[in-house]
Amino acid sequence: MRILVTGATGTVGRHVVDQLLTAGATVRALTRNPAAARLPGKVELVRGDLGSPTPEVFDGVERMYMLSIGDPARVTELAERAGVRRIVTLTSTVATHAHQETEQAVEKSGLEWTHVRPGMFSANLLDWAAGIKADGVVREPHGDARQAPVHEQDIAAVAATALLFDGHNGQTYSLSGPESLTKPEQAAAIGEAIGVDVRFEELSPDEWRARSGVPDLVADFMLDLWQRATVRPEPVLACVEDVLGRPARTVTEWAAGHVGAFR
Ligand SMILES: NC(=O)c1ccc[n+]([C@@H]2O[C@H](COP(=O)([O-])OP(=O)(O)OC[C@H]3O[C@@H](n4cnc5c(N)ncnc54)[C@H](OP(=O)(O)O)[C@@H]3O)[C@@H](O)[C@H]2O)c1
């Protein structure tokens, strides 16, 4: 079975590729720049842009992992025409316009579909790596925001399961990690994995905006998300365990796989 993986060079997509290869699938990976892709040799690399997709990309493909990029109606139409029978989308628990468009395009098609909607990726905690390396301190606003980071390999495992196996058609899987943690708790969970006492220092939103250099649009989005998570903690959701039959991985387990980034 040939499966097209879009976003194959991304945080989740790389793990989707690995897990599909391990299961014996034929993987075609779409990238704008094959020379920089650094994907396993077995992968069929295809150059393409989801902003201007071409029909050849979908030739011989039966199933597809689809990111919310470009024109999802056009991507879905070309895929269906080429004989793709199943699409698994990667969207988000935070429904942006792009994610909604993608989910709607797939639902309107005649194809089997599954939506994988993660919350905050554990991989976002790599943003803390420089501070932790420098002096063991994480500096951010809204320390009492509770989030439930989900391991990118767990997200990929749910997507790979829905791509490979039946029984997931028409399902929307909202994913979280196994614990809803404040930022000091997340920092301590990383500290536990790397054997360093990691502290959290509260910044005001304006201090963080000035120090982080994050573009205004992204900073606004993050500050709003964190502020809301102080009032309404992100819930722990059961989908990873329901689909995979094992618990979701903790922040400490995630950090244990990234010790080199933090120490
Ligand atoms: N970070 C979070 O906490 C979080 C939480 C929930 C949902 N999400 C969602 O996750 C998605 C991102 O997934 P990710 O983190 O695995 O990816 P990522 O690491 O952000 O990488 C982006 C991927 O998209 C590909 N790409 C970008 N523009 C493209 C285009 N025009 N045509 C074709 N491919 C293109 C890139 O491929 P090439 O560069 O190789 O072309 C790359 O593989 C986003 O939709 C985001 O909203 C993120």
The ligand as a Tripos MOL2 file, in Angstrom:
@<TRIPOS>MOLECULE
LIG
   48    52     1     0     0
SMALL
NO_CHARGES

@<TRIPOS>ATOM
      1 N1          3.0460   22.9230   17.6930 N.am      1 LIG1
      2 C1          1.9170   22.6460   18.2840 C.2       1 LIG1
      3 O1          1.7940   22.7120   19.5250 O.2       1 LIG1
      4 C2          0.7070   22.2380   17.4640 C.ar      1 LIG1
      5 C3         -0.4410   21.8090   18.1510 C.ar      1 LIG1
      6 C4         -1.5460   21.3900   17.4190 C.ar      1 LIG1
      7 C5         -1.5000   21.4040   16.0230 C.ar      1 LIG1
      8 N2         -0.3730   21.8460   15.3860 N.ar      1 LIG1
      9 C6         -0.3970   21.8570   13.9060 C.3       1 LIG1
     10 O2          0.5940   20.9910   13.3980 O.3       1 LIG1
     11 C7          0.8740   21.3870   12.0510 C.3       1 LIG1
     12 C8          2.3670   21.3310   11.8100 C.3       1 LIG1
     13 O3          2.8090   20.0110   11.9310 O.3       1 LIG1
     14 P1          4.3130   19.6880   12.2400 P.3       1 LIG1
     15 O4          4.7090   20.4510   13.4810 O.co2     1 LIG1
     16 O5          4.4860   18.2290   12.2090 O.co2     1 LIG1
     17 O6          5.0760   20.3560   11.0090 O.3       1 LIG1
     18 P2          6.2620   21.4100   11.0780 P.3       1 LIG1
     19 O7          7.3750   20.8500   11.9090 O.co2     1 LIG1
     20 O8          5.7020   22.7440   11.3870 O.co2     1 LIG1
     21 O9          6.7810   21.4050    9.5650 O.3       1 LIG1
     22 C9          5.9990   21.9380    8.5190 C.3       1 LIG1
     23 C10         5.8790   20.8820    7.4180 C.3       1 LIG1
     24 O10         4.9990   21.3780    6.4100 O.3       1 LIG1
     25 C11         5.6380   21.2920    5.1540 C.3       1 LIG1
     26 N3          5.2060   22.4190    4.3360 N.ar      1 LIG1
     27 C12         5.1750   23.7330    4.7120 C.ar      1 LIG1
     28 N4          4.6860   24.4850    3.7010 N.ar      1 LIG1
     29 C13         4.3990   23.6350    2.6800 C.ar      1 LIG1
     30 C14         3.8450   23.8020    1.3760 C.ar      1 LIG1
     31 N5          3.5030   25.0150    0.9000 N.pl3     1 LIG1
     32 N6          3.6780   22.7010    0.6170 N.ar      1 LIG1
     33 C15         4.0380   21.4710    1.0600 C.ar      1 LIG1
     34 N7          4.5550   21.2430    2.2870 N.ar      1 LIG1
     35 C16         4.7280   22.3150    3.0810 C.ar      1 LIG1
     36 C17         7.1250   21.2960    5.4190 C.3       1 LIG1
     37 O11         7.7440   20.5470    4.4060 O.3       1 LIG1
     38 P3          9.0050   21.0400    3.5190 P.3       1 LIG1
     39 O12         9.6300   22.2200    4.2410 O.co2     1 LIG1
     40 O13         9.8910   19.8330    3.4870 O.co2     1 LIG1
     41 O14         8.4090   21.3790    2.2000 O.co2     1 LIG1
     42 C18         7.2000   20.5590    6.7760 C.3       1 LIG1
     43 O15         7.2730   19.1820    6.5720 O.3       1 LIG1
     44 C19         0.2900   22.7890   11.8770 C.3       1 LIG1
     45 O16        -0.8810   22.7210   11.0920 O.3       1 LIG1
     46 C20        -0.0540   23.2110   13.3060 C.3       1 LIG1
     47 O17        -1.1490   24.1060   13.3720 O.3       1 LIG1
     48 C21         0.7320   22.2550   16.0650 C.ar      1 LIG1
@<TRIPOS>BOND
     1     1     2 1
     2     2     3 2
     3     2     4 1
     4     4     5 ar
     5     4    48 ar
     6     5     6 ar
     7     6     7 ar
     8     7     8 ar
     9     8     9 1
    10     8    48 ar
    11     9    10 1
    12     9    46 1
    13    10    11 1
    14    11    12 1
    15    11    44 1
    16    12    13 1
    17    13    14 1
    18    14    15 2
    19    14    16 1
    20    14    17 1
    21    17    18 1
    22    18    19 2
    23    18    20 1
    24    18    21 1
    25    21    22 1
    26    22    23 1
    27    23    24 1
    28    23    42 1
    29    24    25 1
    30    25    26 1
    31    25    36 1
    32    26    27 ar
    33    26    35 ar
    34    27    28 ar
    35    28    29 ar
    36    29    30 ar
    37    29    35 ar
    38    30    31 1
    39    30    32 ar
    40    32    33 ar
    41    33    34 ar
    42    34    35 ar
    43    36    37 1
    44    36    42 1
    45    37    38 1
    46    38    39 2
    47    38    40 1
    48    38    41 1
    49    42    43 1
    50    44    45 1
    51    44    46 1
    52    46    47 1
@<TRIPOS>SUBSTRUCTURE
     1 LIG1         1 GROUP 0 **** ****
